Amino acid sequence: MDNAEWVAWNLPIGTVMTFTNHLPNQPSNPASLADAGESFDLIGSGQTRSGVLYANQMIDKTSAFWWREVDLWQGAVQFFAEAPDWGNFATIFLCEWPRNTVNSMSNWFLEDQISAVHWKALTDRQTMTLYQNPDGSGARYDNIKGWGSFKEIADLGDYGFEDHASAFLWTSISPKKEIIDPIILPASAGTDAHFYTAHDEGYNKTDAAQSTVVTLKEEKAQSMTVETSDTQHVGMSLNVSQTVKAGVEAILASETTVEVGFTYDYTNTQTVTRTVSETIAIDVQQTFNVPPWTHFVATLVASVGSCPPADYNTKATRWYDYAVPNGVRDPDNNNWYKREEMVTFRIGGSLMTHVRWDMEATKIVNPDEA
């Protein structure tokens, strides 16, 4: 305790360990550094790293630590008490702080001590504002923006805001309109099949061919889990549809295709949902032609296979009321700025991959021909 001079670490990506001068009180937000004194963070990269603590002015000052997992995809900003990469600092992981909310740094060591800021981890739709007072009143600095090449301030004194910040607020620009192209999953994605069967049996005691319909319906036979790489939304919903391609009775199994549509929700700003799971019903019908004077057994079989998680890319067309990078004015949509963006979804689960049908017809005696 208070004797550490050097540290080495190898933490998984997304794992963070924070060292402090004091054991902090138990705040409502575990990420708060109120009453913790000086601090520094070790951010996991999956590689072994080391350093001496004098660079962070924490030599012989470390008395407590805690670790947690954070969502690095949601961005981060670093505050420094001295020039960048020198002196006491704190990392604000946006996943740990509510958006559109003034977050007080009252009783932090860095309160009224911040002289430099790094924000290379912000996306080009995120911004942060620093406030002079813990309640968000007084002077402010609001040029911390994820877009452009300007990603750090070595000296807030150049902007008249050195040792002034006592609170911060972060937000994300949401599109005014959005169209996400659906993803078509190949039928060959499934392995280790499980089979569901329906059949109909009877007689056709007429001189003409008759039709019969077999329906296969299983409410929770399929499942799908989707994770999105886009962290600027706060909710996600799916629209899943399946199409069975025509096959040849009793010879070829028909393949199915699955179309997955996506809708993001930007309204509830206090939560982020990156993963959605749904169950999907099997609902397939097939018409069979039954020859005259036969006993028949018509069978319909659906194959559901396990689909390991895989990444699929699709295009999201978005319109903003702010001049985002590479945005182009669209006169057909309120003159908003239109931009095409790539979104990656990781999709896995168990899905219907094939449907096979067969009919056995056995000739019976026609009384008129006996």
Beta strands, then each sheet from edge to edge (+ up, - down):
strand 1: 6-9
strand 2: 15-20
strand 3: 39-43
strand 4: 49-52
strand 5: 64-69
strand 6: 76-80
strand 7: 89-93
strand 8: 103-104
strand 9: 116-118
strand 10: 126-131
strand 11: 140-145
strand 12: 152-153
strand 13: 167-172
strand 14: 177-180
strand 15: 183-185
strand 16: 191-204
strand 17: 210-228
strand 18: 235-244
strand 19: 254-265
strand 20: 275-290
strand 21: 294-320
strand 22: 328-330
strand 23: 336-363
sheet 1: 1+ 4-
sheet 2: 3+ 2- 5+
sheet 3: 7+ 6- 9+ 12-
sheet 4: 8+ 13- 10+ 11-
sheet 5: 14+ 21- 16+
sheet 6: 14+ 21- 23+ 17- 20+
sheet 7: 14+ 21- 23+ 19- 15+
sheet 8: 14+ 21- 23+ 22-
sheet 9: 14+ 21- 23+ 19- 18+
end
